[in-house]
Amino acid sequence: MFSKYKKQAAKPAAPAPEPAAAPAASAKPAASLRRPVQRKAAEAQPMDKERKRKERLSEIKIQLHRDLLENLNLSALERAGEAELRTEISTIATEILAEKSIVLNREDRQQLNKELYDEVTGLGPLEALLQDETVSDILVNGPHQIFVERSGKLELSDIAFKDEKHLMRIIDKIVSAVGRRVDESNPYVDARLADGSRFNAMVPPIAVDGSLVSIRKFKKDKLGIDDLVNFGAFTEEMAAYLQAAVSTRLNVIVSGGTGSGKTTTLNALSSFIDNAERILTIEDTAELQLQQTHVGRMESRPPNVEGKGEVSPRDCLKNALRMRPDRIIVGETRGEEVIDMLQAMNTGHDGSMTTIHANSARDGISRLENMIAMAGIEMPIKAVRSQIASAVNLIVQASRLQDGSRRMTSITEVTGMEGDVISMQEIFRFQRVGLTPDNKIIGHFTATGVRSHYSERFRLWGYDLPSSIYEPTVMEQR
C-alpha cells in the first residue's frame, strides 16, 4: 500500500526572545560545549511525480478491493492455489478497470494485482514489509505512520493504511487466526503470525491517535553461535566458555533490554544442549527455535471474554515439573512464575534457562528479588538471596548499543553468598573505548583476568578450557 496521506511535521514556532541585560563591553560570549540538537522530523519523501502516482494507485486499489470482495467466491478461496487465485484476481481486476474506463500501464497493473492479492490473502500494506528480509521490526503508529527497523536503525516508510478501519481489519485478521480477539473491552493483544513473528497490538480508546502495532519479525535463517561470532556479537573464547557452561548444565539467565537480542542469544545457547535430553519450553508467544529432537513446547493463554480459561506461565511451569524434563526453558520470566523457576533450578533441573529484562547482571539479581516480592511471598531478604544464589549460576548480559549493534556486553558468574550479599564475578566484558565520526561504537571484548568459579566442574565434565581464555585483551593503539 502506498501512502495517501502524507503528514508534514509542523515546524515549532520560535519562542519570543526574553529581554536580557546588556553585556559589559569587554565581556566575550562563552563558547558553548553542547552539540547542536537536530530536531528534524522523520519523514519519507518520494518524488512528487512518484507520490501522485502512488496516491492514484491507492485510490484505484480501494475501489477494486471493494468490488473484488463482491465478485470473489470467498468460500472457494481456501481450495484455490496461489497461481490460480492470482490469475482470478487479475482477470476480475481487468474487467472492473475496463468497466470503469481506467487505463494503467503494465507496471502499474502488475503492482495493483500484487497489492490486491495481498489484501485478499495476506496482511495488506504490511505484506511487502514482512517479505522484506532487511526489515527486522515493523512499528505502526496509527494508519498513516509505519516505521521499520533496518540494521538497528528506525526509519519512516512511505507505506500507509487507508484509514483506521482498514488497519483494524488487518489486526482482526491476525488475532482471529490464533483464536484471540481485540476490541474496546479488550484493547490489547499478544499473538504470533503464521511464520512465528511476534505481534502486539493496542487499539483505541487506549491508543489515542490510532491503533498501535508492533511486529518483531521471525528470522527464517536460524542464527547459531558461529553466526553470532561472525557478526561480532561475542568472541570465539566467549563461545567456548558458554559451550562449557551450557553443556555442564549450569543454570543460565540471559538479561537485557527490549530488542537487545535475548531470545536470539537463548536460541543460540540452546544449540549446545545434548540431543538426548528432554527439553520443555514455556512462552507467552512461541518464539524459541530449538534444534533438538525431544522438545515439548507450551504457550500460555489469556482469559476469554468472560474472564475465564486463563493459563498462566506459572500454570505451565507447574505442569512442566510433572513431565520429567531434563531442562526447562522459560522464554521470559516477568512475574510470579519466578518462584517455580528458581525452585526448578534448585531441585534437579540443572541446565535450565530463561530471560529477564535488566540493564546489568547486578540489576538482574535485584529484579529477581523484586519479582519474588511482587508474587506476595513473605520471605526474609537473606532467604530470598540465598535461594537466588543457589539457583542461578550464570548471567549473560545482552545489550543494544547506540549505533544499533547488539553485543554480549558481560558474562557474570554467581558464586554464592557473602553475609547478606550475593557474590558475583565478571568473566568477560565488552570494553568500549570510543565512537567514530559516523557514530559507530569502537570497542573490543576482553576477559577480566578472573578464572571461572566452575573451572573444576568444566574439567570433570570434559571441558578443560585453557587458562589463556581468561587473560585480558589489550587493544592495540594506532
C-alpha positions, 0 to 999 in steps of 0.5 A: 500500500502506498501512502495517501496521506502524507503528514508534514511535521509542523515546524515549532514556532520560535519562542519570543526572545526574553529581554536580557541585560546588556553585556559589559563591553569587554565581556566575550560570549562563552563558547558553548560545549553542547552539540547542536540538537537536530530536531528534524522530523522523520519523514519519507519523501518520494518524488512528487511525480512518484507520490501522485502516482502512488496516491492514484494507485491507492485510490484505484486499489480501494475501489477494486478491493471493494468490488473484488470482495463482491465478485470473489467466491470467498468460500472457494478461496481456501481450495484455490492455489496461489497461481490460480487465485492470482490469475482470478484476481487479475482477470476480475481486476481487468474487467472492473478497470475496463468497466470503469474506463481506467487505463494503467500501464503494465507496471502499474497493473502488475503492482495493483494485482500484487497489492490486491492479492495481498489484501485478499490473502495476506496482511495488506500494506504490511505484506511487502514489509514482512517479505522484506528480509532487511526489515527486522521490526515493523512499528505502526503508529496509527494508519498513516505512520509505519516505521521499520527497523533496518540494521538497528536503525528506525526509519519512516516508510512511505507505506500507509493504511487507508484509514483506521478501519482498514488497519483494524481489519488487518489486526482482526485478521491476525488475532482471529487466526490464533483464536484471540480477539481485540476490541474496546473491552479488550484493547490489547493483544499478544499473538504470533503470525503464521511464520512465528513473528511476534505481534502486539497490538493496542487499539483505541480508546487506549491508543489515542491517535490510532491503533498501535502495532508492533511486529518483531519479525521471525528470522527464517535463517536460524542464527547459531553461535558461529553466526553470532561470532561472525557478526561480532556479537561475542568472541570465539573464547566467549563461545567456548566458555558458554559451550562449557557452561551450557553443556555442564548444565549450569543454570543460565539467565540471559538479561537485557533490554527490549530488542537487545537480542535475548531470545536470539542469544537463548536460541543460540545457547540452546544449540549446545544442549545434548540431543538426548535430553528432554527439553520443555519450553514455556512462552507467552508467544512461541518464539524459541527455535530449538534444534533438538529432537525431544522438545515439548513446547507450551504457550500460555493463554489469556482469559476469554471474554468472560474472564475465564480459561486463563493459563498462566506461565506459572500454570505451565511451569507447574505442569512442566515439573510433572513431565520429567524434563531434563531442562526447562526453558522459560522464554521470559520470566516477568512475574510470579512464575519466578518462584517455580523457576528458581525452585526448578533450578534448585531441585534437579533441573540443572541446565535450565534457562530463561530471560529477564529484562535488566540493564546489568547482571547486578540489576538482574539479581535485584529484579529477581528479588523484586519479582519474588516480592511482587508474587506476595511471598513473605520471605526474609531478604537473606532467604530470598538471596540465598535461594537466588544464589543457589539457583542461578549460576550464570548471567549473560548480559545482552545489550543494544548499543547506540549505533544499533549493534547488539553485543554480549556486553558481560558474562557474570558468574554467581558464586554464592553468598557473602553475609547478606550479599550475593557474590558475583564475578565478571568473566568477560566484558565488552570494553568500549573505548570510543565512537567514530565520526559516523557514530559507530561504537569502537570497542573490543571484548576482553576477559577480566583476568578472573578464572571461572568459579566452575573451572573444576566442574568444566574439567570433570565434565570434559571441558578443560578450557585453557587458562589463556581464555581468561587473560585480558585483551589489550587493544592495540593503539594506532 
